[in-house]
Amino acid sequence: MDSWNPAQYQKFKAERTRPFYDLLGFVEPKANLRILDLGCGTGELTLVLHHTLKASETQGIDNSAKMLGESAAFVAPGVVFQHMAIETLTEAPQVDLIFSNAALQWVASHFALFGKLRRRLKSGGQIAVQMPANHDHLSHTLASEIAQESPFREALNGYHRLSPVLLPEEYATLLHSLGFQFQRVELRVYGQVMENRDGVVEWVKGTLLTDYERRLAPEMYTKFLDVYRKRIHSRLENETPYFYPFKRVLLWGKLP
Ligand SMILES: C[S@@+](CC[C@H](N)C(=O)[O-])C[C@H]1O[C@@H](n2cnc3c(N)ncnc32)[C@H](O)[C@@H]1O
């Protein structure tokens, strides 16, 4: 089931877009870039990427038909979108830049994944990736906690989400071992000011909780959300506005 919802995701458009621009700032401009954007979503930012870097060809791929359903508005000369899972990427054709904003946290086994992505790059090629690393915040640990309780544990067959995102220093070591001669890896905290703590629920509904939504029957997901909201109310400070610190890893590497 495709549980992505562009409208829910875009509720926090400004907050979700900021790290994209920060990551874009890591990329070295070069003429006639051929770009692959992994997990491009609606494609709105793929088009920004293409225009900002004055690329010659940009391909956005995503496995959500709902997100890609919005992409027709962002097709332009040299920009194409394809319904495809990152896991099924082949090792050819090679590109100059692999870019991915807020998507690789949904793909397992990063050591193998980054090895595959490296083989997709030409010499002198660049990789630029941004991923949330907020899995130790209560907003995320609560979801796992609830998933492991009855009746959700049975409905989910014991599944609860474990983030595949590594530590910043592990990415630095990985990039080095894959031959990226130049690199930049940073952990950044984005301070997000929500109207109140219910904003946290709305935030995770657009991302983390989609993973539970697609695995649960609608009534069971409604129940899950209800327990989640109540627990957020009992465990997060009732502050207005509510300050939600959100950690993200931004990484960039360039081959010789
Ligand atoms: C948080 S959104 C980010 C979208 C876009 N990059 C942006 O910055 O607006 C994550 C996207 O990754 C896509 N995605 C998640 N897992 C994927 C996979 N295994 N293969 C392809 N796309 C995936 C989702 O469908 C969703 O559109």
Ligand as a Chemical Component Dictionary entry (heavy atoms), coordinates in Angstrom:
data_LIG
# 
_chem_comp.id                   LIG 
_chem_comp.type                 NON-POLYMER 
_chem_comp.pdbx_formal_charge   0 
_chem_comp.three_letter_code    LIG 
# 
loop_
_chem_comp_atom.comp_id 
_chem_comp_atom.atom_id 
_chem_comp_atom.alt_atom_id 
_chem_comp_atom.type_symbol 
_chem_comp_atom.charge 
_chem_comp_atom.model_Cartn_x 
_chem_comp_atom.model_Cartn_y 
_chem_comp_atom.model_Cartn_z 
_chem_comp_atom.pdbx_ordinal 
LIG C1  C1  C 0  10.341 12.457 2.668  1  
LIG S1  S1  S 1  9.983  12.263 0.981  2  
LIG C2  C2  C 0  11.205 13.304 0.195  3  
LIG C3  C3  C 0  10.832 13.690 -1.201 4  
LIG C4  C4  C 0  11.784 14.674 -1.911 5  
LIG N1  N1  N 0  13.116 14.133 -2.029 6  
LIG C5  C5  C 0  11.807 16.000 -1.206 7  
LIG O1  O1  O 0  12.852 16.371 -0.677 8  
LIG O2  O2  O -1 10.767 16.679 -1.188 9  
LIG C6  C6  C 0  10.658 10.643 0.764  10 
LIG C7  C7  C 0  10.372 10.054 -0.609 11 
LIG O3  O3  O 0  11.121 8.863  -0.738 12 
LIG C8  C8  C 0  10.332 7.932  -1.453 13 
LIG N2  N2  N 0  10.833 6.584  -1.176 14 
LIG C9  C9  C 0  10.849 5.944  0.022  15 
LIG N3  N3  N 0  11.368 4.717  -0.105 16 
LIG C10 C10 C 0  11.707 4.582  -1.419 17 
LIG C11 C11 C 0  12.305 3.537  -2.172 18 
LIG N4  N4  N 0  12.650 2.420  -1.567 19 
LIG N5  N5  N 0  12.483 3.721  -3.494 20 
LIG C12 C12 C 0  12.115 4.887  -4.089 21 
LIG N6  N6  N 0  11.551 5.925  -3.421 22 
LIG C13 C13 C 0  11.352 5.769  -2.095 23 
LIG C14 C14 C 0  8.927  8.166  -0.951 24 
LIG O4  O4  O 0  7.977  7.657  -1.842 25 
LIG C15 C15 C 0  8.900  9.688  -0.825 26 
LIG O5  O5  O 0  8.408  10.295 -1.978 27 
# 
loop_
_chem_comp_bond.comp_id 
_chem_comp_bond.atom_id_1 
_chem_comp_bond.atom_id_2 
_chem_comp_bond.value_order 
_chem_comp_bond.pdbx_ordinal 
LIG C1  S1  SING 1  
LIG S1  C2  SING 2  
LIG S1  C6  SING 3  
LIG C2  C3  SING 4  
LIG C3  C4  SING 5  
LIG C4  N1  SING 6  
LIG C4  C5  SING 7  
LIG C5  O1  DOUB 8  
LIG C5  O2  SING 9  
LIG C6  C7  SING 10 
LIG C7  O3  SING 11 
LIG C7  C15 SING 12 
LIG O3  C8  SING 13 
LIG C8  N2  SING 14 
LIG C8  C14 SING 15 
LIG N2  C9  SING 16 
LIG N2  C13 SING 17 
LIG C9  N3  DOUB 18 
LIG N3  C10 SING 19 
LIG C10 C11 SING 20 
LIG C10 C13 DOUB 21 
LIG C11 N4  SING 22 
LIG C11 N5  DOUB 23 
LIG N5  C12 SING 24 
LIG C12 N6  DOUB 25 
LIG N6  C13 SING 26 
LIG C14 O4  SING 27 
LIG C14 C15 SING 28 
LIG C15 O5  SING 29 
# 
